[in-house]
């Protein structure tokens, strides 16, 4: 009810001002005064207002800083976050100085040089020295800002060190999945064609390839039975034949992927990324060690998302078909931040900063920043349940597929399995 009354009062106030302006206009016409005729009294009043207005103008501006300044950015909890905040503060100092100086001069001269019949304006069209001054000074300030900004940007975007902790943030509508390397410390290769209910990231292993091929063959068999046993309309039959063609293409591509995997393993041995996926940790929990450099690998399954961790000053797009990266070193643990913020329920949070669909708001995940010892203990617990518990991550099995042209059936032969 209070809000309604406030709205009504504001509307009535606007209408009252409009009516007063209309009354003033009508009385001016009755007095025979033209709109373009400005009296000396009006000029003096406007000049006085030009000096009074900045008081309210700057006062309100400073109040906004006092009221909302602490809420613009949360406390920086990463090394590059502190550098980034210093860059912001440096820019704000320059902007505030220019803002106050230019506006003070604007209102001062507008009030001082009010129109007077006894004073004639001096015609001053050009001055090379002034032109040089107000061109070179802003250019110098811009050069400093750009150089400082590029230096900070290069520090943020430089390559992570080889011993940095690797963590993958995998986005899809509408949640996040986190992947850590297993005991071998290396992320395994991925391929979107292997994504299914048990392999949400498409991690490539001999087992995941066989599982996916088995699923495709099972679906092909089900469709074949429907075509043989059911009476279907023509459009449904065409739809099922199109699906069979798609499954055959997908099967061929996954078979080619297996060939590539085997050749890469034969060439590179332990250095092949296909050797390291079986022990990866695919989790719905997100932990990072404090004071330890982290390399974030960011991917998307469907549309463009954006990994955003405000307190760590992390934001990077997650783009389908590519992997983007971001280097970050957390400096404050979750427990310490709870003391700083005086909020015992505080959590760092991973958000999506792109409006990615109807349930975009669901793309949130708590982040726990903890001491290195606690992180190592947590990782040891997670390593007990890796993504795919093969006998060992170095067991690579290749399976050759032979298609029967008559029946379309698939046979498999395990080749090169090593103990």
Number of C-alpha atoms within 10 A of each C-alpha: 5 7 8 9 10 11 11 11 12 12 11 12 12 11 12 12 11 12 12 12 12 12 12 12 14 13 12 13 12 9 8 9 13 10 9 6 8 11 10 13 9 11 15 16 13 15 20 17 14 19 18 13 12 17 12 11 11 14 11 12 12 12 11 11 12 11 10 10 11 10 10 8 12 12 19 19 23 21 18 23 22 16 16 18 15 13 16 12 12 14 14 12 11 12 12 11 10 12 11 13 11 12 14 16 11 14 18 16 14 17 20 13 11 16 17 11 6 5 9 8 8 6 6 6 5 8 8 7 9 10 10 10 11 10 11 12 11 11 12 11 11 12 12 12 16 12 11 14 17 12 11 16 15 10 13 19 13 10 12 18 11 9 11 15 21 20 21 22 21 22 26 19 18 17 17 23 18 20 21 26 23 25 15 14 14 19 23 22 18 17 13 14 17 24 17 14 8 13 18 15 24 21 27 26 29 23 17 20 23 19 16 21 21 14 15 18 18 12 15 22 15 12 16 14 11 14 15 9 8 8 10 11 8 9 9 12 15 12 11 17 16 12 15 18 13 14 18 16 12 17 21 14 13 19 19 13 17 23 15 13 23 21 14 17 18 12 11 12 14 14 12 18 19 27 28 27 28 29 29 26 23 23 15 12 13 21 17 23 22 23 18 16 22 21 21 22 20 24 26 23 20 15 16 19 29 23 25 19 19 18 20 24 21 19 16 18 20 27 18 17 13 11 16 17 19 19 21 25 21 23 23 23 19 21 17 15 19 16 11 13 12 10 11 13 9 16 18 20 16 23 22 26 18 16 12 18 11 9 11 17 15 13 19 16 20 16 16 19 25 22 18 14 11 15 17 14 10 13 17 13 10 17 16 12 15 19 21 20 13 16 10 14 21 20 16 23 19 22 19 15 17 12 12 10 8 6 7 13 13 14 11 12 11 11 11 12 12 9 8
